Amino acid sequence: MMVDEDKTINNEDQKTDGDNVISDNEQKNEDDAKEVDDINHTKKLLAEKEEVIEDLNNKIARLQADFLNYKKRSEKEKEESVNFGIQAVITDLLPIIDNFERALEAASNKEDSFYKGVDMIKDQLYSLLEKYNIKEIKALGEKFDPNIHHAISTVDTQEEAGTVVEVYQKGYLMEDKVVRPSMVIVSK
């Protein structure tokens, strides 16, 4: 009988070991499933965070582009404003320069110190024009261009029709923009 009791005890031990193996396998499967769920959840959170990061990077890129455009536009507006101010002053200064030239043309004694003084002032005014990139429009002998010339009269001449034959008043450009058109007489 002792042998039978040992068998019964061994059978019970085996049942317990078998139950433990099944229970351990179930526990391991549950742990694995939970781990997979945790990994999937972490991947989902990571994807969401990467999406947020990408969205923020796009916003930063747009803000940088907007700022650069704003900066360029501001600089251009500032430059245009300065040029407009310069142009306004130059426009008011041009008749004075014209009068200096007329005074010098009318002077009879070109060796007189007064003449030389007025000539020096005229030269200073021309230097001022150069400093601000103001250039005289070349007109005499050129083909009439209504964008830079203002015809005040036409005359019959030997010149080809549409040629500037006389400049009544000089015109000026500031960086390819007309400050004042040349007043000219054109051949018919």
Secondary structure, 3 states (H helix, E strand, C coil): CHHHHHHHHHHHHHHHHHHHHHHHHHHHHHHHHHHHHHHHHHHHHHHHHHHHHHHHHHHHHHHHHHHHHHHHHHHHHHHHHHHHHHHHHHHHHHHHHHHHHHHHHHCCCCCCHHHHHHHHHHHHHHHHHHHCCEEECCCCCCECCCCCEEEEEEECCCCCCCEEEEEEECCEEECCEEEECEEEEEEC
